[in-house]
Amino acid sequence: MEIVQFGILGPLQVRTPEGEEVAVGGPRPRALLTMLLLRAGRVVPVEALVDGQYGDDPPAGAANAVQAQVSRLRRALPPGTIEFTGGGYRVVADPDDVDALRFARVAAEGRRLLRSGRTAEAAAVLRAALALWRGPAVPDLPPGPDPTRLDGLHLDAREDLAEAELALPGGTSVATLAALAAEHPMREHLRGLLMRALHAAGRPAEALEEYEKVRRLLRTELGADPSPELAEVHAAILRAEHPAPRRRRRVPAQLTSFVGRRVELDRLAALGDARLVTILGPGGMGKTRLAAEHAARTGAPVCWVELAPLGPADDGEAVAAAVLAALGVRDSPTGSDGPLDRLVTALAGQEVLLVLDNCEQVVGGAGAVARTVLTACPRVRVLATSREPLGLTGETLLPLGPLPDAVRLFAERAAAVRPGFVVDDGNAATVEAICADLDGLPLAVELAAARLRTFGVDTLARKLSDDDRFRVLSRGDPTADARHRTLAAVVAWSWDLLGAEEQTLARRFAIFAGGAPAEAVEPVCGVGEDVLADLVDRSLVETDGERYRMLETVRLFCLARLEEAGERDAVAAAHARHHLALAREADPQLRGADQLRWLARLSAEDANLTAALRWSATHDRRTAFALVAALAAYWWLSGRHSRPGPVAAELLAAEVPEGMAEEYVAVVAHAVPRAAPEHWARGEAIMRTHGRELRYPFGAALWGMVAGPPDSSDPDPRLLGSDAWSRALDRLSRALLALLDGRPAEAEPELSTAREAFGALGERWGGAQALDWSALIASRRGEWTRAHELWAAALRLHEELGALDECAEVLCHRAASLLRHGELDAAAADVAHARELWAAAGRTPLPDEALLSSAEIALARGQVAAAREALAGAGSGHAVLTARGRVAAAAGEADEARRLHAAALAAAPPLAAARADVVEGVAGAALLDPGPDPERAAFLLGVAVALRGTAVVGDRHVVGTAAAARDLLGPDAFSAAYARGAALPREEALHCEWR
């Protein structure tokens, strides 16, 4: 039997494998099928079906009626879907083919991940579960246990998602939680989540007020006090135990106790007023652990930045990008400013302790970033760990020496691997000798203690004593690199204890820049997982149960061994091939319902993907070009648009590998703004003449976004394949071209079809695009409720992707609609929220859309000076020039207004919709003194309608121009001139004489 997908979380939906919907008519057959689907694969007795259909008072012949309804269902559904077995009926379907059952399973998995502390995975899984809901559960059934149970699971999942998001850098939506809490005011856990979210958003007073509301409600309704859980959240906020905002990367959680360094901790606490403190010491001295302990105890908000993944060649921009990532600030898709400027914007006005960990590889870049941030952001403090000073004026150094409590550290770590071990009179002298031989280096002491799994204390001491190389390295040339004088000796000693196969895996595993899941190890390293487990036992590799990683010092040591073995290029090639295969496997998944899970998976491998791309750029250009094309959708959807820019520009400096025209186009698109004009021209020619289906369909969307609409109004249909996503993208592309070309009547059904197609796939990016443009069309007709429903849906999808820029754009579109509807305060709130999102994304200066929206709000309030100020930092595009012309007119500057509107007309692109906006501005200028021309104004308003293909309901500028022209001309003459303009064919309207 063919597999059928069923949906009951919303109106009953039955789809064939080809995506075709099967109509199920009649309320009773739909209710019957719903009852069977709730127990898919299990027999439901006829009595239960009768009871569910008719309640306690079934009519005579109810069983026969059920049988008749089953017959109707069988005629509608594929053969074999419903079986009669043992006194009842069952739907032959896997539970995962029923959205309600799949939701229950996936939501439970999300809760399990949440309880195990894997919050990022939990959030992705829970979002996927909640995305299955299309409306109220089982609407064909009367109120009863099943709807109640599903609604309860839905609410539980939404709470779990909020809890998971609160633990992530991006936080959760306060507005969503507030609305949910308003629906369920007695649900204390939910109110606690709202309090935490408010506090994380920097709104502690509102969080405390929320607690007071709950307390009063419980006292009034139940005569009870808040639960201990809610009271603890309240107390935590009062104690400010959870710094806000929660978008930043937090201090790494520690798995072991902190031993010693009390003097250094007190010294750090006493340096509270110092703006820049650098903890100095050789590798393995405990710099990172001391910084983590201090950061965890400070009262200020903390952002932890790990710089170890950066290489020696990385500069201040790379360091600034790492800090932006730690702050949770996403790349801007269109911003031209650099990472350092965006960082200063993101930190402006914030009080935060910035911990720059492992600066030694990028000491110059880290110093440059620290200097810029400390100069521009007076409330920021920097705590750095490094093997050498950053060299800045005002830097306070805190050098670390050997650990005074090394014996206690050895004892605690040894007891962890050998239960019952204690340091006593019988072994104290030997343990002290071991710690002395290891120079009191904490990492060396810990590695040595770990060997008590294999050796006794005396044997361990003897092995250390017999290791001449260790003694030489620890007492050798004092001018040598500190890491090689001490820590390298510790790692070398551990290395020498490995067998040949373990050494092979250890040196090859070091190629992973960001750790790896177990399944990646054998394809890249050629050694099985059982040996990996041995390395975990020997403390060369650590794991959280899902991913495996080396301490960076150990990894660097092993990389040197890889180089010595002459294997580095071969292993790096295998590493690049593996991650290219992963990227190719992920690419189609990013265009479907699993895109959030695959985005999370690729994000976990981001350091490896970047390392593979960098290596390939200089060693294997074909793989580099393929990686850029395969990862395009990932970079765009995850907000990493600028990530491959420098490498893409480097790839364009040499010949393109043969047969990689599509990949070349992706490289050009990612090299913005570094790509030379000849590369743009070549890319455009390829897209125009490629003549076959793209291997990576997102490339078509990417090129359209960075290069703009094609010269032809009809995109090349051969670029897109026959798969569902490509067909949906084709619909979306045609719709946008039609809309921009002034053909909204053609665009709207295409957008609707695209929206449904993306929705059926569960693909959020395309669905949000179609929703946004559909809302724009609806709002132009004055269908306010429908437009705002569509925008709300678009925002939900963008929020699931974490797309701050796109959310801000949608908010500005909605604000324009609110303004035309007369809801000025609501429009201003949307614009303010959009500006906050763009600032959080590090956009500086703000995009023109934000400035234009702010100016429109100010003009609507009669604040001409504020409108002019809002536009001061904007560019010189046609929309900005039109807005400036209207400001000048409002200020009584007629000549300047006419000049600006003429400039806008000259700057407008040859797109009908864009020209329409400009023409309406020119129409307004035609009424200015001296010599107003109302007939020309009326004619131009009609021309704008001819260009756009529709009038725009409620546009205050057009309404004002029309009213003034009508007063001067009279109603009949106005109507005649307006109609003459509106009747122009679109092509004639595009080229008529407007001035």
Secondary structure, DSSP 8 states (H G I E B T S, - for coil): ----EEE-BSS-EEE-TTS-B----SHHHHHHHHHHHTTTTS-EEHHHHHHHHHTTS--TTHHHHHHHHHHHHHHHS-TTSEEEETTEEEE---GGGBHHHHHHHHHHHHHHHHHTT-HHHHHHHHHHHHTT--SSB-TTS-SSHHHHHHHHHHHHHHHHHHHHHHTSTT---HHHHHHHHHHSTT-HHHHHHHHHHHHHTT-HHHHHHHHHHHHHHHHHHTS----HHHHHHHHHHHHT-S-S-TTS------SS---S-HHHHHHHHHTTT-SEEEEE--TTSSHHHHHHHHHHH-SS-EEEEE-TTS-TT--HHHHHHHHHHHHT----SS--S-HHHHHHHHHTT--EEEEEE--GGGHHHHHHHHHHHHHH-TTEEEEEEESS----TT-EEEE--S-TTHHHHHHHHHHHHSTT----TTTHHHHHHHHHHTTT-HHHHHHHHHGGGTS-HHHHHHHHHH-HHHHHHHTS-TTS-HIIIIIHHHHHHHHHTS-HHHHHHHHHHTT-TT-EEHHHHHHHHS--HHHHHHHHHTTSSEESSSEEE--HHHHHHHHHHHHHTT-HHHHHHHHHHHHHHHHHHHHHHTTSTTHHHHHHHHHHTHHHHHHHHHHHHHH-HHHHHHHHHHTHHHHHHTT-TTTTHHHHHHHTTS---TT-HHHHHHHHHHTTTTS-HHHHHHHHHHHHH--S--SSTHHHHHHHHHH-S-SSSS--GGGS-SSHHHHHHHHHHHHHHHHHTT-HHHHHHHHHHHHHHHHHHT-HHHHHHHHHHHHHHHHHTT-HHHHHHHHHHHHHHHHHHT-HHHHHHHHHHHHHHHHHTT-HHHHHHHHHHHHHHHHHTT-SS--HHHHHHHHHHHHHTT-HHHHHHHTTT---SHHHHHHHHHHHHHTT-HHHHHHHHHHHHHH--S-HHHHHHHHHHHHHHTTSSSS--HHHHHHHHHHHHHHHSS--TT-HHHHHHHHHHHHHH-HHHHHHHHHHHHTS-HHHHHHS---
